[in-house]
Amino acid sequence: MNDSHGLHEAETASIGDDLVFLARLRGVSVTCVIPTTEENQPCVAAVRVEVTATDVARGLAAVSKFAGYCPRTLVLTDPSGDDAAWASVLASYFRFGLAVVVNGSRQDVMPPARLDESSGASVRERFRGSVRQYVDHL
């Protein structure tokens, strides 16, 4: 498994101030992006996920599994113009971020929406616990 950051399974990277690693969460292979604190500690509460897909339908199904848990982005690889446009409509409607990778070059189309932290806190905390398990084993 690899992602749009060039990572392969069991690899981690620091990109800017973020810790980036691959994980399997909610049955989906994702890239986790976690900002780090000034002390260089991961801030799991601010985790966001990226799902890489080659077609819009599969990408939508995968990225939807993280609605309510964390900000999420669909990374669509080598889409047709129509697929990229449709993905943009879906991203706007379902409030996920969108990036496209064409010929190996990534372009961020829209950022993920912020979560409403006032609802679903217990479910979100269980999800963050799953992410912490990955971080603890890096």
BAFI-964864 format. One line per 10 residues: number of its first residue (from 1); their letters; for each residue x, y, z of N, C-alpha, C. Coordinates in nm, 3 decimals. Layout:
<pts>
NUM> A> X/Y/Z/X/Y/Z/X/Y/Z | ...
</pts>
This chain:
<pts>
1> MNDSHGLHEA> 0.085/-0.117/0.000/0.000/0.000/0.000/0.090/0.123/0.000 | 0.058/0.223/-0.084/0.129/0.349/-0.079/0.028/0.461/-0.096 | 0.075/0.584/-0.079/-0.018/0.697/-0.081/0.037/0.810/-0.165 | -0.035/0.921/-0.167/0.005/1.035/-0.250/0.126/1.109/-0.194 | 0.169/1.073/-0.072/0.290/1.133/-0.015/0.412/1.048/-0.046 | 0.395/0.937/-0.118/0.506/0.849/-0.152/0.543/0.752/-0.042 | 0.457/0.736/0.057/0.484/0.644/0.167/0.442/0.503/0.131 | 0.508/0.407/0.189/0.469/0.267/0.180/0.433/0.221/0.320 | 0.359/0.111/0.331/0.316/0.060/0.460/0.433/0.052/0.557 | 0.410/0.084/0.683/0.507/0.078/0.793/0.611/0.189/0.783
11> ETASIGDDLV> 0.591/0.288/0.695/0.681/0.401/0.689/0.611/0.523/0.749 | 0.690/0.610/0.804/0.638/0.737/0.853/0.722/0.847/0.792 | 0.669/0.966/0.794/0.743/1.080/0.744/0.701/1.202/0.822 | 0.787/1.298/0.827/0.752/1.430/0.879/0.742/1.521/0.758 | 0.625/1.576/0.738/0.604/1.669/0.628/0.564/1.800/0.692 | 0.654/1.896/0.686/0.633/2.020/0.760/0.633/1.987/0.908 | 0.531/2.028/0.978/0.517/1.998/1.121/0.425/1.879/1.145 | 0.395/1.802/1.041/0.301/1.691/1.053/0.371/1.556/1.055 | 0.316/1.464/1.132/0.355/1.324/1.130/0.260/1.255/1.033 | 0.314/1.184/0.934/0.234/1.121/0.830/0.266/0.973/0.826
21> FLARLRGVSV> 0.163/0.888/0.831/0.184/0.744/0.825/0.061/0.676/0.766 | 0.081/0.555/0.717/-0.028/0.475/0.662/-0.089/0.390/0.772 | -0.220/0.372/0.766/-0.290/0.290/0.866/-0.412/0.227/0.800 | -0.464/0.128/0.866/-0.592/0.068/0.824/-0.691/0.097/0.936 | -0.785/0.185/0.909/-0.884/0.227/1.006/-1.023/0.213/0.945 | -1.117/0.162/1.024/-1.255/0.143/0.978/-1.260/0.062/0.849 | -1.166/-0.031/0.834/-1.163/-0.118/0.717/-1.109/-0.054/0.591 | -1.047/0.061/0.603/-0.998/0.136/0.488/-0.850/0.168/0.507 | -0.772/0.153/0.402/-0.632/0.195/0.405/-0.628/0.346/0.386 | -0.569/0.416/0.482/-0.568/0.563/0.480/-0.428/0.615/0.512
31> TCVIPTTEEN> -0.409/0.740/0.479/-0.292/0.814/0.523/-0.339/0.901/0.639 | -0.275/0.886/0.754/-0.306/0.970/0.870/-0.208/1.086/0.872 | -0.260/1.203/0.895/-0.179/1.323/0.906/-0.208/1.383/1.042 | -0.104/1.391/1.125/-0.121/1.440/1.262/-0.024/1.554/1.286 | -0.074/1.671/1.322/0.018/1.781/1.355/0.095/1.749/1.483 | 0.211/1.807/1.496/0.290/1.788/1.617/0.295/1.918/1.696 | 0.316/1.903/1.826/0.323/2.018/1.915/0.462/2.080/1.907 | 0.480/2.190/1.977/0.612/2.254/1.982/0.717/2.160/2.041 | 0.673/2.065/2.125/0.764/1.967/2.185/0.783/1.846/2.095 | 0.735/1.856/1.970/0.746/1.750/1.870/0.668/1.624/1.908
41> QPCVAAVRVE> 0.559/1.640/1.981/0.471/1.530/2.018/0.348/1.532/1.927 | 0.301/1.415/1.884/0.183/1.412/1.798/0.057/1.456/1.873 | -0.023/1.537/1.807/-0.150/1.584/1.862/-0.262/1.504/1.798 | -0.288/1.384/1.851/-0.383/1.289/1.791/-0.523/1.350/1.782 | -0.558/1.440/1.871/-0.691/1.501/1.868/-0.715/1.578/1.738 | -0.609/1.615/1.669/-0.622/1.692/1.544/-0.595/1.606/1.420 | -0.606/1.474/1.433/-0.580/1.384/1.320/-0.674/1.413/1.204 | -0.623/1.399/1.086/-0.706/1.400/0.966/-0.662/1.283/0.879 | -0.752/1.231/0.797/-0.719/1.117/0.712/-0.734/1.155/0.566 | -0.654/1.086/0.485/-0.664/1.098/0.341/-0.686/0.960/0.284
51> VTATDVARGL> -0.782/0.948/0.195/-0.814/0.823/0.127/-0.775/0.842/-0.019 | -0.692/0.752/-0.071/-0.651/0.757/-0.210/-0.734/0.658/-0.290 | -0.789/0.704/-0.402/-0.872/0.618/-0.487/-0.850/0.654/-0.633 | -0.880/0.556/-0.719/-0.868/0.578/-0.862/-1.002/0.612/-0.928 | -1.110/0.592/-0.855/-1.240/0.632/-0.911/-1.326/0.696/-0.802 | -1.417/0.778/-0.847/-1.497/0.860/-0.755/-1.585/0.775/-0.665 | -1.651/0.674/-0.719/-1.745/0.593/-0.639/-1.673/0.525/-0.523 | -1.562/0.460/-0.550/-1.488/0.394/-0.442/-1.432/0.496/-0.343 | -1.384/0.607/-0.395/-1.331/0.711/-0.307/-1.438/0.767/-0.215 | -1.556/0.793/-0.270/-1.667/0.845/-0.189/-1.706/0.745/-0.082
61> AAVSKFAGYC> -1.715/0.617/-0.117/-1.751/0.514/-0.019/-1.649/0.509/0.093 | -1.520/0.518/0.059/-1.415/0.509/0.161/-1.409/0.634/0.248 | -1.411/0.751/0.187/-1.396/0.876/0.264/-1.518/0.899/0.353 | -1.635/0.846/0.312/-1.757/0.863/0.391/-1.750/0.790/0.525 | -1.669/0.686/0.533/-1.657/0.612/0.659/-1.596/0.694/0.771 | -1.540/0.809/0.739/-1.474/0.891/0.840/-1.553/1.019/0.872 | -1.671/1.034/0.814/-1.755/1.150/0.844/-1.787/1.150/0.993 | -1.770/1.260/1.057/-1.799/1.271/1.200/-1.683/1.231/1.290 | -1.581/1.165/1.235/-1.467/1.122/1.316/-1.351/1.221/1.309 | -1.326/1.273/1.189/-1.212/1.363/1.171/-1.225/1.429/1.034
71> PRTLVLTDPS> -1.153/1.538/1.013/-1.150/1.594/0.877/-1.091/1.490/0.782 | -1.146/1.483/0.661/-1.102/1.380/0.568/-1.092/1.436/0.428 | -0.999/1.377/0.352/-0.974/1.423/0.215/-0.970/1.303/0.122 | -1.034/1.316/0.009/-1.024/1.217/-0.098/-0.913/1.262/-0.191 | -0.816/1.174/-0.213/-0.708/1.200/-0.308/-0.738/1.113/-0.430 | -0.779/1.175/-0.537/-0.819/1.105/-0.658/-0.701/1.103/-0.755 | -0.660/0.982/-0.796/-0.544/0.970/-0.883/-0.584/0.959/-1.030 | -0.521/1.041/-1.111/-0.539/1.043/-1.256/-0.685/1.040/-1.300 | -0.768/1.132/-1.247/-0.909/1.132/-1.286/-0.928/1.197/-1.423 | -1.036/1.159/-1.490/-1.075/1.232/-1.611/-1.125/1.369/-1.567
81> GDDAAWASVL> -1.139/1.460/-1.661/-1.192/1.592/-1.627/-1.331/1.586/-1.568 | -1.415/1.498/-1.624/-1.551/1.481/-1.571/-1.551/1.425/-1.430 | -1.464/1.326/-1.404/-1.455/1.268/-1.270/-1.406/1.371/-1.169 | -1.308/1.451/-1.207/-1.257/1.553/-1.116/-1.366/1.656/-1.084 | -1.442/1.694/-1.185/-1.551/1.790/-1.163/-1.659/1.731/-1.073 | -1.697/1.605/-1.098/-1.799/1.539/-1.016/-1.750/1.523/-0.873 | -1.624/1.485/-0.856/-1.566/1.470/-0.722/-1.569/1.604/-0.649 | -1.546/1.712/-0.719/-1.550/1.845/-0.658/-1.690/1.879/-0.607 | -1.793/1.844/-0.685/-1.932/1.866/-0.642/-1.960/1.784/-0.517 | -1.921/1.656/-0.519/-1.944/1.569/-0.404/-1.870/1.618/-0.280
91> ASYFRFGLAV> -1.746/1.661/-0.298/-1.667/1.710/-0.185/-1.733/1.832/-0.121 | -1.784/1.920/-0.203/-1.852/2.038/-0.152/-1.979/2.000/-0.077 | -2.056/1.908/-0.132/-2.182/1.868/-0.071/-2.161/1.789/0.058 | -2.068/1.691/0.055/-2.046/1.604/0.171/-1.937/1.656/0.265 | -1.879/1.770/0.232/-1.786/1.842/0.320/-1.655/1.767/0.347 | -1.603/1.699/0.246/-1.469/1.642/0.261/-1.374/1.719/0.169 | -1.246/1.710/0.198/-1.147/1.776/0.114/-1.124/1.696/-0.012 | -1.065/1.761/-0.111/-1.036/1.694/-0.238/-0.900/1.736/-0.288 | -0.823/1.637/-0.328/-0.696/1.659/-0.397/-0.694/1.567/-0.518 | -0.629/1.611/-0.624/-0.613/1.525/-0.741/-0.465/1.510/-0.770
101> VVNGSRQDVM> -0.430/1.391/-0.814/-0.292/1.363/-0.853/-0.295/1.328/-1.002 | -0.227/1.409/-1.080/-0.219/1.388/-1.224/-0.073/1.380/-1.263 | -0.036/1.270/-1.327/0.104/1.247/-1.366/0.200/1.262/-1.248 | 0.156/1.215/-1.131/0.241/1.217/-1.013/0.246/1.350/-0.939 | 0.177/1.450/-0.988/0.177/1.582/-0.924/0.045/1.606/-0.853 | 0.053/1.636/-0.725/-0.067/1.655/-0.643/-0.111/1.801/-0.643 | -0.242/1.821/-0.660/-0.302/1.954/-0.650/-0.416/1.948/-0.550 | -0.409/2.028/-0.444/-0.517/2.035/-0.347/-0.627/2.124/-0.405 | -0.746/2.066/-0.421/-0.858/2.137/-0.483/-0.940/2.212/-0.377 | -0.972/2.144/-0.267/-1.044/2.210/-0.157/-1.007/2.143/-0.026
111> PPARLDESSG> -0.998/2.223/0.080/-0.963/2.166/0.211/-1.083/2.096/0.273 | -1.058/2.004/0.367/-1.170/1.940/0.436/-1.239/2.039/0.529 | -1.367/2.016/0.548/-1.443/2.102/0.640/-1.403/2.072/0.784 | -1.418/2.171/0.868/-1.393/2.151/1.011/-1.508/2.074/1.072 | -1.476/1.995/1.174/-1.580/1.917/1.242/-1.652/2.001/1.346 | -1.776/1.965/1.370/-1.850/2.023/1.482/-1.811/1.943/1.605 | -1.722/1.998/1.685/-1.669/1.927/1.803/-1.773/1.911/1.913 | -1.889/1.977/1.901/-1.988/1.970/2.009/-2.072/1.843/2.003 | -2.066/1.768/1.894/-2.146/1.646/1.887/-2.057/1.526/1.855 | -2.096/1.409/1.905/-2.025/1.286/1.874/-1.891/1.270/1.941
121> ASVRERFRGS> -1.870/1.336/2.054/-1.739/1.334/2.118/-1.694/1.195/2.160 | -1.784/1.113/2.212/-1.742/0.981/2.261/-1.701/0.890/2.145 | -1.775/0.894/2.036/-1.741/0.814/1.919/-1.608/0.861/1.861 | -1.591/0.991/1.852/-1.467/1.049/1.799/-1.349/1.011/1.886 | -1.368/1.007/2.016/-1.259/0.970/2.107/-1.219/0.824/2.090 | -1.314/0.736/2.067/-1.280/0.595/2.039/-1.200/0.583/1.910 | -1.237/0.661/1.810/-1.162/0.661/1.684/-1.019/0.710/1.709 | -1.007/0.817/1.784/-0.872/0.870/1.814/-0.790/0.768/1.893 | -0.855/0.685/1.974/-0.785/0.578/2.045/-0.725/0.479/1.947 | -0.798/0.447/1.841/-0.743/0.359/1.737/-0.621/0.421/1.671
131> VRQYVDHL> -0.628/0.551/1.647/-0.515/0.622/1.586/-0.396/0.621/1.683 | -0.423/0.643/1.812/-0.314/0.642/1.913/-0.240/0.509/1.913 | -0.312/0.398/1.894/-0.248/0.267/1.890/-0.144/0.262/1.778 | -0.175/0.320/1.664/-0.077/0.325/1.554/0.041/0.413/1.594 | 0.012/0.529/1.650/0.118/0.623/1.687/0.210/0.560/1.791 | 0.155/0.487/1.886/0.236/0.425/1.990/0.330/0.319/1.935 | 0.299/0.264/1.818/0.382/0.159/1.760/0.473/0.209/1.647 | 0.478/0.340/1.628/0.566/0.395/1.523/0.708/0.401/1.570
</pts>
